[in-house]
Amino acid sequence: MKPLPRYVAVSFLTWLPTGLYIPASVLLMLDRGLSLPMIAAISTVYSICVATLELPTGGLADVIGRRPILITAALTSLISLVILGFATTAWVFVIAALLRGAARALGTGPAEAWYVDTVHATDGPDAELGPGLARGSVASSIALTVGTLAGGLLPLALADRVAFPLAVPILLAAGVEGVRLVLTVVALPEPRHARPALIEVLKGVPKNVGEGLKLGRRDGLIARLLLVWGGIGVALATVELLTPAWLATVTGTFETASVAYAVVAALGFAASSLGSALSMRVARLTGSPGRATMAGLLVMATALLGLAATTVASGLIAVIAAAVAYFVIFVGLGAATPQMATLQHQRTESGQRATVISMQSLSLQISGAFGALAFAAVAARTSPAWAFIASGAVIVAAGLLMRKRESATVPAFSAAQ
């Protein structure tokens, strides 16, 4: 089998569990007696774990190979979801969050790096990456769409049939991780990779991380891409934090808000898939990956301003308006991200690829964490509308960073590609 179908399958299976557990996880913790402040603290534990492990795990993937890390990520995620599904006390939920954070950090980058390495090995270093990366992004978005809808609706459908309906989508997510584990073991071979001794690994990981950080400092394009990812992190965290709370106000109850948000978020993920599918066409129309990225981000910023405008509405109209705004936000994001990945991979060597992807994820996570805190304060003192407007301004600034020419060393991007 060629590498692209395997990469698409792994991308789908990586993100389907996330879609399944997102709508149910907060409700499950509330149902088992945790307070909202405790749930927020557990979420912080998860974010800190991801941020702490991002670069070391990326460096480890570059040292010992992609496949062992992918296997570990799937196994760790499976265990974390089983624990989450059966947890009843705060400290057990904390353990689940720590394992889930480790799995997220381990899973950031190695699959994409495996695909790029395999394509380069089979088709040469000048092989076109954009279409394959876009298809992987489409698969991830479809998985999130399907998973979010299922995760939001399954507990309602099973409420009278099983004892703990909120645990069902979480345990189903664990089953999906088992499928991903088997697929990774069976269908993701990589070129023979020398297995270093432990002391060499301990030396090699910090070295790779250091080289990745140096690359981010000395390469202007990589540095700008990391800043752009930071801006995206701020906007996404703000939207994901404030929209459910606002929908609760609009719909009147927490339960109806959870269903409404599942539908709105699923539309957003579907839109991301559409944007990724259109990504290459946008790049051809604009003439380069950098300009395509800027165009996608400006669409995203415009939709964020539209989301701010929807906060004056109420009832079903407000939910529909939010869904439309979400759809456009994620179309723009979906169109931009494969082109950003293309630029990034053109500037990194195989030995630094997973590390740089982890740097990208780290920028997204840290900026999102602090941005959400800041804009939540803005929303509390004013209204969600001003927080959405501010996050739109951040995305405009991020888009303008891509106005500079990518670099003379980047291969020309023509309409013929």
Secondary structure, DSSP 8 states (H G I E B T S, - for coil): --HHHHHHHHHHHHHHHHHHHHHHHHHHHHHTT--HHHHHHHHHHHHHHHHHHHHHHHHHHHHH-HHHHHHHHHHHHHHHHHHHHH--SHHHHHHHHHHHHHHHHHHSSHHHHHHHHHHHHHH-TT---HHHHHHHHHHHHHHHHHHHHHHHHHHHHTTTTSS-GGGHHHHHHHHHHHHHHHHHHHH---S------HHHHHHHHHHHHHHHHHHHHH-HHHHHHHHHHHHHHHHHHHHHHHHHHHHHHHHSSHHHHHHHHHHHHHHHHHHHHHHHHHHHHHHHHHSSHHHHHHHHHHHHHHHHHHHHHHTT--HHHHHHHHHHHHHHHHHHHHHHHHHHHHHHHHT--HHHHHHHHHHHHHHHHHHHHHHHHHHHHHHHHS-HHHHHHHHHHHHHHHHHGGGS---TTS----TT-
